[in-house]
Each structure stands twice: as C-alpha cells, then as structure tokens.
C-alpha cells in the first residue's frame, strides 16, 4: 500500500470515530501480516449448501 492510500484510510477511520491508538495498532498488525495459502479455505459442498440456504431465506443476496 502506498502512502496516499494509507493516509486516506486513516482519515476515513478517524472520521468513522476510530481512536488514533487503534488505527496505529491496526497499521502495525497489517505491516506484520503475511498471507499464506491456509488463509484461503477451499469451498466444500457443506459451505456451498450453507450459502444457498442463506440466499434462500433472504439473509444474503446473490
């Protein structure tokens, strides 16, 4: 993320009521976060059935 993007996100969070300390903690977390293949779960049949059910009862739109 470039500096402009970070500044924009910080401004938006401050406007939404976030405290500066919390924004700094989030920033520190994101700087140390490393995405791995384990972060992305493969969809299985039960997961797809659950999503279909949420759509059918109106809790999730397509």
C-alpha positions as CSV (number, residue, x, y, z in Angstrom):
1,X,0.0,0.0,0.0
2,X,1.3,3.4,-0.9
3,X,1.4,6.4,1.5
4,X,-1.6,8.1,-0.2
5,X,-3.8,5.1,0.3
6,X,-2.7,4.7,4.0
7,X,-3.4,8.4,4.6
8,X,-6.8,8.1,3.0
9,X,-7.7,5.0,5.1
10,X,-6.6,6.7,8.3
11,X,-8.7,9.8,7.5
12,X,-11.7,7.6,6.9
13,X,-11.2,5.6,10.1
14,X,-10.8,8.8,12.1
15,X,-13.9,10.2,10.5
16,X,-15.8,7.0,11.5
17,X,-14.8,7.5,15.1
18,X,-11.7,5.3,15.5
19,X,-9.1,6.5,18.0
20,X,-5.6,7.1,16.8
21,X,-4.2,4.4,19.1
22,X,-6.5,1.8,17.5
23,X,-5.5,2.9,14.0
24,X,-1.8,2.6,14.9
25,X,-2.4,-0.9,16.2
26,X,-4.2,-1.9,13.1
27,X,-1.4,-0.5,10.9
28,X,1.2,-2.4,12.9
29,X,-0.8,-5.6,12.6
30,X,-1.2,-5.2,8.8
31,X,2.6,-4.4,8.4
32,X,3.4,-7.8,10.1
33,X,0.7,-9.8,8.4
34,X,1.8,-12.4,5.8
35,X,-0.8,-14.0,3.7
36,X,-0.5,-17.8,3.2
37,X,-2.4,-20.4,1.3
38,X,-4.0,-21.5,4.6
39,X,-5.8,-18.2,4.7
40,X,-8.0,-19.2,1.8
41,X,-10.3,-22.1,2.5
42,X,-11.5,-24.2,-0.4
43,X,-15.2,-24.2,-0.8
44,X,-16.7,-27.6,0.0
45,X,-20.2,-28.9,-0.5
46,X,-21.4,-28.0,3.0
47,X,-20.2,-24.5,2.7
48,X,-22.0,-24.1,-0.7
49,X,-25.2,-25.5,0.8
50,X,-25.0,-23.1,3.7
51,X,-24.6,-20.1,1.2
52,X,-27.5,-21.4,-0.8
53,X,-29.6,-21.6,2.4
54,X,-28.7,-18.0,3.4
55,X,-29.7,-16.8,-0.1
56,X,-33.0,-18.7,0.0
57,X,-34.1,-17.2,3.4
58,X,-33.1,-13.7,2.2
59,X,-30.1,-13.2,4.6
60,X,-27.6,-13.0,1.7
61,X,-28.2,-11.6,-1.8
62,X,-26.6,-13.1,-4.9
